[in-house]
Amino acid sequence: MVKTNIVYNYSKLYGLIKEKFDTQKNFADKIPMNVSTLNNKLKSKKSFYQNEMNRICDLLDVSYNMIPELFFEHKVQEIEQNCDPIQK
């Protein structure tokens, strides 16, 4: 069985945290969550639980309708291919 690691784009979430709480530490204290746990979740090393997503939306004063946008956008990675263009 192949294990795949999905990396999510949390840039909008990072922005809201910075705007409303200044630091991840301040935000983690309000969740409550250990700052290293929050950091691991924001780096896609661990997953957010549903109750954490709801709590985060409450703290950031955003609608639960924002959950897909904040928590489930895949990070797009640029892949450089060293291929010769097709000659016609």
C-alpha positions as CSV (number, residue, x, y, z in Angstrom):
1,M,0.0,0.0,0.0
2,V,1.4,3.4,-1.0
3,K,1.0,6.2,1.5
4,T,0.5,9.6,-0.1
5,N,1.0,12.8,1.8
6,I,-1.3,15.6,0.7
7,V,0.1,19.0,1.2
8,Y,-2.5,21.8,1.8
9,N,-2.2,25.5,1.1
10,Y,-2.9,27.3,4.3
11,S,-1.9,30.7,3.1
12,K,-5.4,32.2,3.7
13,L,-5.5,30.7,7.1
14,Y,-2.0,32.1,7.9
15,G,-3.1,35.5,6.8
16,L,-6.2,35.6,9.0
17,I,-4.2,34.3,12.0
18,K,-1.6,37.0,11.5
19,E,-4.3,39.7,11.0
20,K,-6.3,38.8,14.1
21,F,-3.8,37.3,16.5
22,D,-0.4,38.5,15.3
23,T,1.4,35.3,16.2
24,Q,0.8,31.5,15.9
25,K,1.5,31.3,19.7
26,N,-1.2,33.8,20.5
27,F,-3.6,31.9,18.3
28,A,-2.7,28.5,19.6
29,D,-3.3,29.6,23.2
30,K,-6.9,30.6,22.2
31,I,-7.8,27.3,20.5
32,P,-6.3,25.8,23.0
33,M,-3.5,23.9,21.3
34,N,0.2,23.5,21.7
35,V,2.0,25.9,19.3
36,S,4.1,23.0,17.9
37,T,1.0,21.0,17.1
38,L,-0.6,24.0,15.3
39,N,2.7,24.4,13.4
40,N,2.7,20.8,12.3
41,K,-0.9,21.0,11.2
42,L,-0.2,24.2,9.2
43,K,2.7,22.4,7.5
44,S,0.4,19.4,6.6
45,K,2.4,17.1,8.9
46,K,-0.8,16.4,10.9
47,S,-4.5,16.8,10.0
48,F,-7.0,19.2,11.5
49,Y,-10.0,17.6,13.3
50,Q,-13.5,18.9,12.5
51,N,-13.9,20.4,16.0
52,E,-10.6,22.3,15.5
53,M,-11.7,23.7,12.2
54,N,-15.0,24.9,13.7
55,R,-13.2,26.4,16.7
56,I,-10.7,28.1,14.4
57,C,-13.5,29.6,12.3
58,D,-15.2,30.9,15.5
59,L,-11.9,32.5,16.7
60,L,-11.2,34.1,13.3
61,D,-14.9,35.2,13.0
62,V,-15.4,33.5,9.6
63,S,-18.3,31.4,8.4
64,Y,-18.1,27.6,8.4
65,N,-18.7,27.9,4.7
66,M,-15.0,29.0,4.5
67,I,-13.8,25.6,5.8
68,P,-13.1,24.2,2.3
69,E,-11.2,27.4,1.2
70,L,-9.2,27.5,4.5
71,F,-8.5,23.9,5.1
72,F,-8.8,21.9,1.8
73,E,-7.0,23.7,-0.9
74,H,-4.2,21.6,-2.3
75,K,-0.8,23.2,-2.6
76,V,0.3,23.3,-6.2
77,Q,3.9,22.6,-6.7
78,E,5.8,23.6,-9.8
79,I,7.4,20.8,-11.5
80,E,10.2,21.6,-14.0
81,Q,10.5,19.0,-16.8
82,N,13.7,18.7,-18.8
83,C,12.1,17.6,-22.0
84,D,12.8,18.6,-25.5
85,P,9.8,20.3,-27.1
86,I,8.1,18.3,-29.8
87,Q,9.5,19.1,-33.2
88,K,7.1,19.4,-36.1
